[in-house]
Amino acid sequence: MESNKQRVLDTIELHKKMLGDLEANCLDVIAAAAKMLIDCMSNGGCVYICGNGGSAADAQHIAAELVGRFVRERKGLPAVALTTDTSILTSIGNDYGFEQIFSRQIEALVNTGDVLWGFSTSGTSKNVLAAVKLAKEKGAKVLSFTGKKDSPLGAISDVCVYVEGPTASVQEVHQVAYHIICDLVEEAFAE
């Protein structure tokens, strides 16, 4: 029982450190991310979100916060999780390969002025990188969330929020950051 208590304490200490790193390294970046989304939606654009595994769930979570609401009453905001349509995901995966499940949707949906928000804790997810490259070619801005300061995804993004640590902890700290962004975006559109 004592070892479980120590593990709990160690995990809490790790999160405190990672949140401290987020505060030290990403305040301006988080503000820039919120501004990017506000500018996009103010000009009639849409935010498309993608990632794999837990990051796919984050994509759905963010889309729900923007289309529904976070904490304030306001109009629904245009956001689409590219991770949710099983027929699209499986048909693209079957016909073109897993690496194209997001980029094919980008090809069909994204326009100049939109934002692609990509999640990859490694910063190397091939399907996310393919989507980002195509989105940029189409004139979209790119926001990324990674678990590495220097990653291929961060290098090709307009704005990159990163926090280093174990994958599960990175995803948990990402949630803090994207909830802050959702709050700032919602405040801009609140009734």
ChimeraX attribute file (.defattr): number of C-alpha atoms within 10 A of each C-alpha:
attribute: neighborCount
match mode: 1-to-1
recipient: residues
	/A:1	6
	/A:2	7
	/A:3	8
	/A:4	9
	/A:5	10
	/A:6	11
	/A:7	12
	/A:8	12
	/A:9	12
	/A:10	12
	/A:11	13
	/A:12	12
	/A:13	12
	/A:14	15
	/A:15	17
	/A:16	13
	/A:17	13
	/A:18	19
	/A:19	20
	/A:20	13
	/A:21	15
	/A:22	21
	/A:23	14
	/A:24	10
	/A:25	15
	/A:26	18
	/A:27	14
	/A:28	12
	/A:29	16
	/A:30	22
	/A:31	14
	/A:32	18
	/A:33	26
	/A:34	22
	/A:35	16
	/A:36	22
	/A:37	26
	/A:38	22
	/A:39	16
	/A:40	20
	/A:41	20
	/A:42	13
	/A:43	11
	/A:44	11
	/A:45	21
	/A:46	23
	/A:47	27
	/A:48	26
	/A:49	28
	/A:50	27
	/A:51	25
	/A:52	17
	/A:53	10
	/A:54	15
	/A:55	21
	/A:56	19
	/A:57	16
	/A:58	23
	/A:59	25
	/A:60	19
	/A:61	16
	/A:62	25
	/A:63	22
	/A:64	17
	/A:65	19
	/A:66	21
	/A:67	15
	/A:68	17
	/A:69	19
	/A:70	17
	/A:71	12
	/A:72	13
	/A:73	13
	/A:74	17
	/A:75	14
	/A:76	14
	/A:77	23
	/A:78	17
	/A:79	25
	/A:80	21
	/A:81	22
	/A:82	24
	/A:83	22
	/A:84	14
	/A:85	9
	/A:86	10
	/A:87	9
	/A:88	16
	/A:89	19
	/A:90	14
	/A:91	13
	/A:92	19
	/A:93	16
	/A:94	12
	/A:95	10
	/A:96	12
	/A:97	13
	/A:98	15
	/A:99	17
	/A:100	21
	/A:101	25
	/A:102	28
	/A:103	22
	/A:104	19
	/A:105	17
	/A:106	22
	/A:107	14
	/A:108	8
	/A:109	13
	/A:110	22
	/A:111	18
	/A:112	15
	/A:113	19
	/A:114	28
	/A:115	28
	/A:116	29
	/A:117	26
	/A:118	32
	/A:119	30
	/A:120	29
	/A:121	28
	/A:122	15
	/A:123	23
	/A:124	16
	/A:125	17
	/A:126	16
	/A:127	21
	/A:128	26
	/A:129	24
	/A:130	18
	/A:131	25
	/A:132	28
	/A:133	17
	/A:134	17
	/A:135	25
	/A:136	20
	/A:137	13
	/A:138	16
	/A:139	14
	/A:140	24
	/A:141	23
	/A:142	28
	/A:143	27
	/A:144	27
	/A:145	27
	/A:146	26
	/A:147	24
	/A:148	21
	/A:149	15
	/A:150	12
	/A:151	17
	/A:152	16
	/A:153	28
	/A:154	25
	/A:155	13
	/A:156	16
	/A:157	21
	/A:158	16
	/A:159	19
	/A:160	27
	/A:161	26
	/A:162	28
	/A:163	27
	/A:164	17
	/A:165	17
	/A:166	11
	/A:167	16
	/A:168	11
	/A:169	17
	/A:170	21
	/A:171	22
	/A:172	15
	/A:173	22
	/A:174	24
	/A:175	16
	/A:176	12
	/A:177	23
	/A:178	20
	/A:179	16
	/A:180	15
	/A:181	21
	/A:182	22
	/A:183	18
	/A:184	19
	/A:185	23
	/A:186	24
	/A:187	16
	/A:188	14
	/A:189	16
	/A:190	13
	/A:191	9
